[in-house]
Amino acid sequence: MHEQVKEVLDAYSDGGFTAMHEMDLPFPSLTAVSAITGSAFTSGVLGHWVLTQCAANLLKAFGSPDLIAKYHEPLTDGRWTGTMALSETQAGSSLVDISTKAMPTETPGKYFIKGNKMWTSGADHSMTENIVHMLLAKTPDNKISLFLVPKSIVNDDGSLGERNDYTINGVNHKMGCRGLSNCYWSLGDNSDGATGFLIGEEGKGLHAMFLMMNEMRIHVGLSAALCGKRGHLESLNYALERKQGRNPVTKEKETIVNYADVKRMLLTQKVHSEGALALCLLASSLADSAKTSEEDKHVLDVLIPIVKSWPSEFCLEANKWAIQVLGGYGYTSDFPLSQVYRDNRLNMIHEGTHGIQSLDLLGRKVAGPGFPLLIERMAGCVERAVKTGDDEIVPMASQLQSAVERLVGVTKKLGGVGKAGDVQLMLANSHDYLNMAGTTVIGWLWLEMAIAAKAKSSDSSDSFLHGKVNACQFFMIHELSKTQHQARLLESLDDTVIKTKVEEL
């Protein structure tokens, strides 16, 4: 790792940010802080410390008192980092196919682990003295269990003992996110196995890991939103200074921010990135309230695939427009946008690809109790918007209402196809369904922001608040309207992708 990455991480730790989870702060507050501290360097700050925080949370929730005493505090005070070690060369999204084995020893809770792991972010580096892996492996009964596998074993007095038996076989050379190493590695090459400690119960590894994975999916969406917003701000600053062409009236050189098409590109970035950030803050709030509210738990359940995937796709689209604003300069490494785009490209892939999330949403989540509750909340927003009687808000409420009705109609039709037995046809265009559902949800959040902005602003010169209303109008007209085409496509039950033969691809 570049030495400056350690400087950034040390500064983050010295500032007390790694210990925020131990302060019992609301999750939305933590998300908001991450939005500020992580936006400049998502692969470093967000990459390392989000993984570490998630590992610490898993340990605290399911670990034994002895493991918590030895490993938890160093993870939360910034001395050590943590990882998620799930995938293997032959098993990425399909975790049931992992082959890493864990054999129990005579010591209760201690296992010897043999196998290989792939795509492990932060698997090895020299920035901290120890690394704690949350690793999935199969016990002799072939059940998937969760284990804590440290780089160095911790002695009873808290000091570091012998180096564990695992080997880093190589580094995956990524196109982006280079502030976070990614490795393939093997366990137990030189002994009976690497030492691992059981977290939770045998056979309950996936259940425990999902606690970490859902939190990670919110953070993936947040990372995408921050990359989108970083691109927006970089391109806005450029557009405010760059002069090209002349004003037809004054004949003076014109800054490009005044051109309609540049405004379009900037507004597109704004509505995507700020809408995505609002979605992540909502999910963070629901993650907290879900601990005591079954209703919020169900709503979060149906939103998780959208939270992970919609920002990942549409904030990458925002980065495309950021590069375009800069023209040729945006295509060079002299400006940061190429890095932001490369970093953001990962977010559609890890923690469940866009396609897998869409199958989860349409194939499982919308059939549960969360979908009607989500629809109810969006309808409630429409009702409140109409009651304002505001000349700008009411038309946007009507647009959202139509989009919500389209989503309900499409969901019922596709659900009927699935109930009739043709699940393949129901899921054929699930990618479009996720995008339609996500765009509708973002439309809801933009309307909420517009209502709040109107309530706070009595002065039309307040550019921040008026900008929110204007952005909402732009989203409704330019983005939410696209759900009309998506609805027609989905309701047509197009089976082109099913009929296409492999040899025709």
Sequence and secondary structure as in RCSB ss.txt:
>XXXX:A:sequence
MHEQVKEVLDAYSDGGFTAMHEMDLPFPSLTAVSAITGSAFTSGVLGHWVLTQCAANLLKAFGSPDLIAKYHEPL
TDGRWTGTMALSETQAGSSLVDISTKAMPTETPGKYFIKGNKMWTSGADHSMTENIVHMLLAKTPDNKISLFLVP
KSIVNDDGSLGERNDYTINGVNHKMGCRGLSNCYWSLGDNSDGATGFLIGEEGKGLHAMFLMMNEMRIHVGLSAA
LCGKRGHLESLNYALERKQGRNPVTKEKETIVNYADVKRMLLTQKVHSEGALALCLLASSLADSAKTSEEDKHVL
DVLIPIVKSWPSEFCLEANKWAIQVLGGYGYTSDFPLSQVYRDNRLNMIHEGTHGIQSLDLLGRKVAGPGFPLLI
ERMAGCVERAVKTGDDEIVPMASQLQSAVERLVGVTKKLGGVGKAGDVQLMLANSHDYLNMAGTTVIGWLWLEMA
IAAKAKSSDSSDSFLHGKVNACQFFMIHELSKTQHQARLLESLDDTVIKTKVEEL
>XXXX:A:secstr
  HHHHHHHHHHHHTTGGGGGGGT  HHHHHHHHHHHSTT IIIIIHHHHHHHHHHHHHHHHS HHHHHHHHHHH
HTTSSEEEEE  BTTBSS GGG   EEEE SSTTEEEEEEEEEEEETSS SSSS EEEEEEEE TTS EEEEEEE
SEEE TTS EEEE SEEEEEE   SS TTS EEEEEE TTSS EEEEEESSTT HHHHHHHHHHHHHHHHHHHHH
HHHHHHHHHHHHHHHH EEEE TTT SEEEGGGSHHHHHHHHHHHHHHHHHHHHHHHHHHHHHHTTT HHHHHHH
HHHHHHHHHHHHHHHHHHHHHHHHHHGGGGGSTTSTHHHHHHHHHGGGTSSS HHHHHHHHHHTGGGSTHHHHHH
HHHHHHHHHHHHH  TTHHHHHHHHHHHHHHHHHHHHHHHHHHHTT HHHHHTTHHHHHHHHHHHHHHHHHHHHH
HHHHHH   TT HHHHHHHHHHHHHHHHTGGGHHHHHHHHHTT  HHHH  GGG 
